[in-house]
């Protein structure tokens, strides 16, 4: 999914607790191709804005 504010994809995943440290770079496989991904702390979205 692309973010509405930045032209970057975002996603969620379940990862092992020992790899779930903010700033950790992981490699994800999507449709047979590998991509780098960074673990970020929640929430990566602040829902305080009224729409």
Secondary structure, DSSP 8 states (H G I E B T S, - for coil): -B-SSSS-B-------GGG--TT-EEEEEETTEEEEEE---S-SS-TTS--
